[in-house]
Amino acid sequence: MSGMRGGLARIVAMGIGLALAGLLLIAGEAKAGSYEVAQCGWYVGADANWADTTGGAKFRPDAWCVPPAGADPFAGAHMKSLTREGQGTVSGNRFARWRWDAPAGTGITQVRGTWWHALHDGLEQRLGMVGWDGGFNVFAAAGGTDVAPREFVAGFPPQPAFEDRLLCAKAESKWCSLDPSSWSSLRALTLTIQDDHPPAAGIGGEILAGGWRRGGQVVNFAGADAGGGIRFGETSVDGARVNLAEYPCAAALIGGVWKGIQMRPCQLSVAGSAGIDTTRFSDGRHVIRHCVTDFGGIFRCTPEQVIAIDNNPPAHPRALTLAGGEGWRRVDDFDLSWANPDQGAASPIAGAYWRIIGPAGYDSGVKLAAGADLTTLPDRFVPAPGLYFLYLWLRDEAGNAAPSSAVQVPLRFDDVPPAVAFGVDERAEIPTEIRAAVSDIHSGPATGTISYRRLNAEVWAELPTKAQPDGAGKATLVARTPELAPGTYVFRADVSDGAGNTTSTTLRADGTQMAIRKTPPPVAPSRMTAPVKPAPRSKARLFARLRGGHGRGDALTVPFAAPTLLSGRLTRADGAGVAGRELRIVSRPSHGALAPAAVATVLTGERGGFELRLGPGPSRRVAVSFRGDGGLEPATRPSLELRVRSGISLDASPLSLKTGQVVRLSGRVRARGAAIPRRGKLVAIQYLEAATGRWRPVLVTRSDHGGRFRARYRFRYVDGVASIRLRATALAEERWPYAPGSSRPLTVRVSGR
């Protein structure tokens, strides 16, 4: 058993990475320091580990150090080593022990506590120090039974560890009996630890960046120690405190004295930052320093450094220009330039503040680009497609700036291809027009064409195409249907938007392929032979529908691998059911499926009803027919459309991160009965826009040939705390026999800096 903490709150490292400008560390003259650690009592746990030289066969530990709140702080508290029952004997020199290790660079100089024991047949409790040579130096031992807790105290030069041993104190060739059982126990330990290593302090940050400073400034500070850790940090200007940091330490107030409850109570390395209002000080030169104090009471400071203070913001920038113009672009990269105003006797321009405001309440927050006489701001980007505005104002060497002097420039970004899907007049076998609906919510539809080819042909033929505007961000491509010879034809729409993004599709909006089949005309009967009239037969009617998911009907969309039921009824013209008739059911998978068409037969029931369970697989068309018999005419049912959503999963790591960090996204597209496209399956990572309740694209990627995909996304502009819902969507594309499908959403928590 190791590292018992009782009710101890765990110390979490601050993890703040400081960019300390000119970090100065100072060791100073060594000074003795010490602190006390309380263990197993006073509602405090134990920072110790237990071991058994028999490998756990002969001894066992038992520790209970924190009584319930309100009880006696020592009621029942103990740290025991016990012999195991039923184990017979243990050989000489074998032992179990509790051990307390001093932190590196320190040593234990005194141990106080309470011990008691029940010992038989040569078993002893020994208290001792582990020396720097690894030897065990006993300062207290007992070989009999004394169950009354008694105090002990011992002092010595600094030693690396203290141990409490339950030992078979016989020669290695001898044995100690374990019947009756023996045990050793202690509690209420106080260990005095000598810590002679002074800490080191560092200071830096914005206020020490050089030049003149004004207004609120940031100071970064740090501390390091090799013993008990850093407890306090203090920053001062001209000897007056401007910030005090008390770092988290594992300590408790016992008898009016702060004592550690871990062997190393505090963190060895600490860092932080604070704002300083320079208006509290007169204009001119001042001195600043930072001091740290370790848990043993030793403190050290940085040397004093000089800072300077001044005033007055510059005027607005002149002739702000966006490289490449202010139109829509599909590359998220914006470069700006301007001319600086004449500063006269004031401090020169030393940088520029910028801020980007965009749709859905997006706000990058105020950012600083620093640089002497800065006149360019390259490589700006926005988080998602849309129209944004960048505001720019100048900062001088003293840090003075006036947001009211800002000038603005529009940033238009659109890297999302337009959406396009065919529509067709289902009432006509060969429609007179081929129409495709185009939408693009950002730069808007620009151009488009419709092409066609015969199935299994290689070359596409472009049709004369018109683009009809349908309101903001929407248009319809229209082309007259060409003269077609008998056969099957596939149609394709190619479109581009105002930013130059292009996309192509051969699919309808429901994910099925846009194809037309023209059948040959019926063969006229021969004039040489008189037609033979068949015997009159009764008309038959065939009804069918699909059921699955949460819907039913002639066209149905179901989740991936969800069960689907085909059901219906065969009746005479008068509505009476026809029993015992064989129906033929043909399932034709969508283009891109690996399996061929499947044929099944089913017999109608007593009242003409039938049911057939359709197995999992890709989207398909299902046709039901009756060939006619027993005086009934043949009957067919127009094809039913079964659309199956793509199966896809999404994982993210980490689920909690800070602005500027990267989330790693991964998942897999399931491809039951289909082949992953040669270039990989197209996958969109989307986020839920809170303002509209709509899913918006974050990025688009492709899977490997096994359907697995990986992507990374950096959250650049998040202030405060945001819970962002993400999902992965397998998009529709040519030769993919599934409708678009999405993963279960997951939530990523992003904290601003």
N, C-alpha and C positions, 0 to 999 in steps of 0.2 A: 504494500500500500504506500503510495507516495503522494506528496503535495496536497494533503487534506487542508481544506480552507474553512470548514465550519460555515458561518454566515458571511464569510469574507467576500466582498465585492471584487470581482476580477478587474485588474488594471488593464485598460486597453491602450496601446501605444497611440500617440497622437498622429503619427504618420505624416506630419506636415513637412513637405520638401521646401527648404528655404533656399532662395537664390541670394545668398548673402554677399553684397558687394564689399569686397575687401575684408573677409571674415578674419577677425583678430582673436587669437586665443592666448591666454596667459596662465602659466602655472603658479608663479609666485613662490614665496618661501614656504616650505612644508610646515604644517601646524597639526598637532595631534588633535584628533576628534574621535568621538565614540557615541554609540547609541545603544539602547536596550530593545530586545525583542521579547514579547510575551507570547507564551504558547500553552494551549490546552488549559484554559481557565478564563475567568473574566469574560465569558461568552466568546472566546476566541478559539479558532481551530489550531491546526498544527501544520507547519511548513517542513515536514520531515518525510523520510522514506524508510520503508521496512524491508528487511532481507532475511533470508534463511539459508545458512550454509549447507543445509541438507537438501536443498532444492524444494523445500515446501513439504517434505515427507513427515517431519517430526514436530514442527512448530507451526503456530498460526498467530496472526495479529488480531487485536481487538482495540478499537479506539472510539471514544465518544467524548467530545470536548465541549459541546455547546448545549447546555440545558435550555429548556423552554424559557421564553422571556418572563421575567418576574420571579423565577425560581432562584435559589442560591446559585451564584455563578460557578460554584465548584461541585454542586450536587451531582454525584455520579460521574464526574469528569475523570477520564483515565486514558492512558495509552499503555496497553498491555502487550506482552509477548507471552504465549501460553504453549505448553506441550500438547500435542494432539493425543486424544484418548484412543486407547486400543492399539498403540504403536509399539508397545513393549519397552524398547530401550533406545538410547541414542549414544553414539560413540563419543569418546572423550575429545575435547577441544572443539566440538561442534556447537554452534550457537545461532540464535536469532537476535536481531538488533534493530532498534530505532536509531536514525542518524540525522543530525542537523549539520548542514554544510554552511560555512561562512562564505559570503560572496567573494568572488575573485578579488584579490588586492586587499582583503581585510583578514582579521583573525579574531577568534573568540578568546576573551581574557577572563571571563567569570561566568559561572553557571550557578543559579539558585533554583531550588525546586522542592518538590515533595515526592517521596518514594515509599513503597510498601511492597510486600512480596509473600509468597507461599512457596518454599523451596524444600526439596527432598532428594535424598540419595545422591549428593554431590553436585546438584544443580545450584548455581549461584547467580545473583544479579550483580553486575559490575557496571559502574559508571566511570567513564574515562574519556580522555581526549585523544584524537587521532593526530599524531604529530606530522610535521612536514616530511618526515622520512617514511610515513605510512604506518609507523608503529602505534600500538594502543597502550596509552599510559593511564593506568587505573588510579582514580583518586578516592573511590568509595566502593566497597564490596560487601555483600551479605550472603551467608550460606544457610540460613535457617528461615523460619517462618515468623513474620512480624506484619500483621495485617493492619496495624495502626499507622496511618500516614504520618511520616516524619520528615522534617525539613532538612535540607543539606545545602551547603554553599562551598564553592571552591574557586580559587583564583590562580592564574598562571600567565606566563608570557603568551602572546597571541598564537593560537593554534587553529588549524584549518577546519576541524570538525569535532563534534561532541557525539558520543554514542552511549546508548543504554543497552547492555547485552544480557540475555538469558543464556547461560553457558553451562555445559557439562564440564565441570572443572576437574576432570580426571585425565590421566595419560591417554594418548590416542589409542592405545591398545586396550583400554578399559571401557566400561559401559556404565551409563547412568540409567536407572530404572525410571520409566514414565508412569508408573502406577504406585502411589497416587500421583495425580497430575501436579505440575509445578507452574508457577507464573511469576512475572515481575511486572511492576506497574509504577508509573510516575505521572505527575500533573503539575500545574502551576509553575512552569519553567519560566525563568527570566535569564536570557543570555545577553551578556554585555559584549558588544562587538567594537573593536578598535578599528577606526577608519582614518588612516593618516594621509590618504591621497586627496589633495585639494581639487575642487572642481575646476572646469574651464568655462569661460563665458565668451560669447560672440555676439556681434551686433552688425547690422547692415540695413539694406532696404532702400526705399525711395528717398528717405530723408538724407541718406548718406551717398546719394548718387552724384554729388558734385554740383557746382553752380549754385544759383540762387533758388531758394525755396519759398513757398507762400501757401497759406491756407492749411487745410488738413493734409497731413503727410503720414505715410506708413513707415513704421520702424519694424524691422524683422530682428528677432533675437533668438539665441540658442544657448544651450548649456549641455555639458557632458561631464560624467563622473565615472570613476572606476570602482566605487565602493557601494555605499548604501543608496545612491541615486540623488537626483536633484529635487529639492523641496520648494524653493522659492526662486523667483527671478524679479529683478527690479530695474526699471529704466529711469534715468534722471537726466534733466537738462539744467545746467548751471547749478547742480546739486539738489534741485527740487524734483521730487518723484513725479513722473508722468504716467507710469504704469507699474502695477504690481501683479505678478502672476503666481498663484499658488497651485502647484501641480498635484495631481492625484497621487496619493501615497497610501499604502496599506498600513494604517496606523490606528490606534485607539487611545483615548484619554483614560489612563489608569492611575488612580491615586494622585490626580492633578498633574501627571506627567504624560506627555505624548510618547508612546512606545510603538515600535514596529510590530506588526503581527505577521510579517513575513521576514525571512532572513535578509532579503534585499527589499526594503519597503517601497522605494521609489524607482522611477525610470532612470536608466543610465543616460539616455539622450532625450532632450526636450527641445521644442522649438515653438515659436509662435510669432504673432505680429500684433501691432496695436496702432491706432491712429493718434497722431499728435496734432493738436490745434496750435499752430505756430503763432496765431494772433495773441496768445497769452504772453508772448515775449516781445520785447522791443526789437525794432529793426536793427540789424547789425550781426555781429558774430557771436556765437554761443557754443558751449561745449556739451557733448552728450556722451553717456557711457551706460553700460549694462552690467549688473552684478548678479551672481547666482550663489545660493546657499545650499549645501548638501544636507542630508538627514543627520549627519554627525555634527552639524553646526559650523563647518568651515565655509567661508565665503571667499570669492574672488571676483574681480572686476576687469573689464576691458580698459585699455588706455582711453583717455578723453579724446574725442575727435571734434573737429570744428564744423559747424553748419552756418549758413548765411540765409537771411530772410529779406524779401523785396516784394513789390506790388505791380498792378496795372496790366490788364489783358490786351492782346493785340486786336486789330480790326479784322473784318471778315476777309476770307481768301478771295482773290481776283481770278476771273475767267476759269471757273471750275469746268473741266472737260472730261468726258467718258470716252476712253479709247474704243474705236469701232462704232461709235454712234450710240443713240439711245433706243434703237429698235430691239425687237425680240431676238434672243440668241439661245442656242441649245447647249452651250458650254457654260458651266457655272464658274465663271472667272471674269472679274471686272477690275479694270485698271483705271485709276483716276489721276489727274494732274491739275495743277493750278499755279498761280503766281502769288507770292507773298507780298503783303503791303510793306511799305517803308516803315521801319520801326524807329528811325531816328536815334535818339540817345537811349531808348529802352533796351532791355535785354533782347537778343536775337531770337527768332523763331526756333523752337526746339522740338516741335512735334505738332500733331493734330489729333483732335478728338473726333470720333465718328460714331454714328449710330444708325442702324437700319431698322425701319418700321415697315411692316408688311401686313398681309391679309390674316384674318382670324386672330387679330390681336398680337401678332408676332412683334417682339421687341428684343433686339440683340443686347440692349443695354449700352451704356457709354463705354467705348474702348479708346485706348490711347495708342497711337503710332508715334514713336519717338524718333528724333533725328535732327541734327543741326541743319537749319535752313531747309527743312523738309518741304518738298513740292510735289511728291507723288505718293499714291496709296495703291500699290499693286495687289493683285491676287485676292480681292475681296470675293466673297461668295454668299449665297443665301441658302436657307435650309431646305427649301422645296420650291417647285415651280410657282410662279405668280408674279405680280407687279409689286415691287418694293420701292422705297425711297431711302436714299442715303443722305444723311445730314452731316456736314463737315464744318468744324470751327477750329481755330488755331490756338496753340499753347506756346507761351514763350519759355525762356530758360528758367525763369523764376517759378513756373508752374501756374501762371495766371491764364485764365481762359474765360470767355463769355459765351455761353450757349446761345444767347440771343443774337449773336453775330453769325449763326450758322447759315450756310447756303445748302440747297438740296439738288439732287440729280436722280432721275428714275432709273431703277435696275429692273429689266424685264428678262426673266429666265423661264425657259420651257424646254425640258428634256424628255417630256412624256409624249410618246407617239400618239397621234389621234386614234380614237376608237372607231372601228368601222365594222359593220355587220350587214349581211344581205337580208333583204326582205323579199318575199315572193307572193304573188297572187295565188293562193292555194286552190282557188276555185277553177283555175285554168290549168290544163295539162302543160301547155306551152304558153307562158305569159307573153304579152306583147312587149313588155318592158322589163328590163332588169334594173332593180333599184337597190342602192346600198346607203344606209344611214351613217353619217360621219359626225362625230362630236369631238370637240377639243375646247376645254373650258378656259385655256390660257391664251395662246397666240391665235387660236381659231383655225378652222379648215382653210387651206389655201388652194391646192390643186388635187385632182384625182382622175383616175381612169379605170375602166372596167375592161377586162380581157377574158377570153375563153379559149378552151382547147378540148379536143375530143379525149375521152378517157383513154389512157395509155399512150397518148401522143406526147411529144416533148415540147413542141413550139406553141407559145401562146399567141393569139391574135387579138390585137387591141381594137375595141369598139369605139366609135365616136361617142364621147361622153360629155354630158353637161353637168355642172355643179349648181344646184339650186339652193340658195340660202334659206335656212329654216329658223332664223332668229339667232340670237347671240350664241356663238360657239357651236352652231349646228349647221349642217348642210346635207343634201341628198344627191348622190351620184345617180344619173339616169342615162341608160343606154337602151336603144331599141334592140329587141331580140333578133339575132341574125337568122337567115334562112338555114335551117339545120336538116341534114340528112338523117335518116334513122340511126340511132345510137345514143350513147350517154355522153353528156358534156359537163365539164367543170368550169365554174366561173371564178374569177379572181378580181378583187378591188385593190388598187394601189393608191394611197393618199399621202399627202404631206401637209404640215401645218405652217403657220406663219414664221416659226423658228427654224424650219427646215427638217423637222423630225418626220420620218416616213414609216409607214407600216403597210402590210399586206395581209389579206385574209381570203380564204375560200369558204368561210363558214357563215351560217346564218346566226342570228342573235341567240338561238337556242342551242348553239354548239354543233349542229348538224352541218354536213357539207352542202354547199350550194351547187347542186347538180340538177340537170334536166335530162330526162330520158324520153326520146322520141321513138315511138314504136312504129314499125312498118304498117302500111295500110293492109286491111284484110284482103285475102285473095278472092276474086270474084268466082262464083261457081261456073263450071263449064257449060257452054250453051248446047253441047251435044248430049248432055245427060240431064234428064228432068230431075229436079230435087225431090228427095223423098221426105215427105212430112213425117216428123216423129210423132209418136203418140202423145197426146196432150198430157202435161204433168202439172201438179199443183205448185204454186209459188212457195218458196221457203224464205224465211227472214233470219238473219244471223246478227246477233248483238254481242258486243265484247267491250271490255274496258280493263284498265290497269288499276291496281291498288297497291299502295306502299308508302312508307314514310308517313306523311300527314295529309295525303291527298289521293285523288282518284280521278279517272277520266280517260279521254282519248290520248292525251299527251300528259306525261307525268315525269317529274324530276325527283330523284331519290338520292340519298347519301351513298357514298362509296360502300360497296359490299352489302348494301341493305337488301332485305328480301322483298321480292315483288310478286304479286299474284295476278295472273290473267284469269278472268272469269267472264261468263256470258251465258247466252241461251240461244238455242235453235228452235224456231217456231214455224208453224204454218201461217198462211196469210191471215187466218182468223185469230191468231194469237195463241193457239193451242200448242203446248210444248211437244217436241218430237224426241222421243227417247231412243237410245241404242244406236245412234248414228255416229259415224266416225268423222271427226274434224281434223283437218291438216293445219298445223301451226308452224310457220316459218319465221325464224328470228334471223335478221340480217344485221350483223354488227356494223357500226359506223366505220367510215374510211380510216384505215390505220390499225384496225384490230388484227390480231394474229389468227384468230379462229375463223373458219369459214361459216357460211350460213348453216344454221341448225334446224332440222326438221323433226317435229314431234307429232304424235297423234293422240287424240283423247276421245273417249266415247261420251255422248251426252247421257245425262241421268234420267231419272223417271219422268221429270217434267221438262226435259230438254236442256237443263242447265249443265255447265261444265266449269272446271277449274284446273289450272295448271300453274305450278310454282316455277318461276323463272329464276335460274341460278344466277349468282353474282357474276359480274363481268362488265364490259364497257357499254356505252350507249348503243341502242339498236332500234330497228323498226320491226314490229311484230305484225305479221299478216295471218289472218284466220280465214279458212275457206272450207266449204262443204261441196263435194263433187256432184252431189245429187244421186239419189237412188230411191227405190221403193215408191215411185210415182212422184217424187219431189224434184224440183228444179235445183241446179247448182246455186249456191249463194256464197258471196264473199263479203268480207268486212274491210273497208279502207284501212290501210296500215296504221297501227298505233305507234306512237312515238314514245320510247322509253329513254329518258336522258339520265345518265348517271354522273354525279359530281365526282371530280377527281379526289383521290385520297391523298392527303398531305399532312405532315407533322412539322412542328417548329419548336426548337429549344433555343434559349438565350442564356448567355453567361458573360458577366455576372448579371443578376437581376437587380442589383442596387449599385449605382455608380455615380460619379460626379461629372459635372459639365467639363467637356474636353476629353473624357475617357471614352474608350471604344467598347461597344457591346458586340460579342461574337455570336452570330446567328447560324444555326444549322438545322437540318431537317432532311426529310426524305419524301419523294413523290412515289406513291405506290402505283404499279403498272400491271395489275392483274389483266391478263389477256391482251396486252398491248406492248409495243416496243418503245423504249425511250427514244425520242428523236435523235438523229445522228449528231446534231449540235448540242444535245442536252435539252432537258425540259425547261421551258420558260417559266420562271417563278417570280412573283412580285411580293416584296415585303411591304405591308401597308400599316398605317397607324389610324386610330379612330380620332377624327377631328371632333372635339367636344362641342364646338359651336354649332355644327351642322348635323352631328350624329352620323356622318358619312366616313367611309374608309378611304383614305388618301394614300397614294403611293409614296414610299420612302426610297426604294431602290428596286431595280430589276436585275435578276441574275439567272444563270442557267445551272442545271444539275449536271452531274457526271452521267456516264452510261448506266450506272446502277441506280439512278434516281436521287442520289445524295447531293445536297448542295450546302455551301458554306458562304457566308458573307460577313462583312464587318461594317458597323456604322458608328460614327463619332457624333455625340450630342454636343454641338458647339455653343448653342445659344439657349440656355435654360437658366433662368434666375429663380431663386427660391427652390421649392420642391415640387416636382411634377411626376405624376403617375401616368405613364404612357402605355396604352394598350396596343400590342402589335399582333399581327397574324401573317401567315404566308398563304398566298393564293396561287394555285396552278392555273395559268391562263389558258384560254382557248388558242389553238394554233392548228395549222394544216397537218393532217395525218395524226392527230391526237384524238382518239375516239372517246373522250370524256368531256363533259361540260365543266366550266370553271368550278373549282371547289376550294374551300379555305380550311386552314387548320383551326384548332381551338385557340382563342386569343390568350395571350399571356401579358403580364404587366411588368414593365421595367420602371423602377423608381430612380429618378435623376435629381440630384441635388446641385443647386448652383453654387458657385464658388463664394 
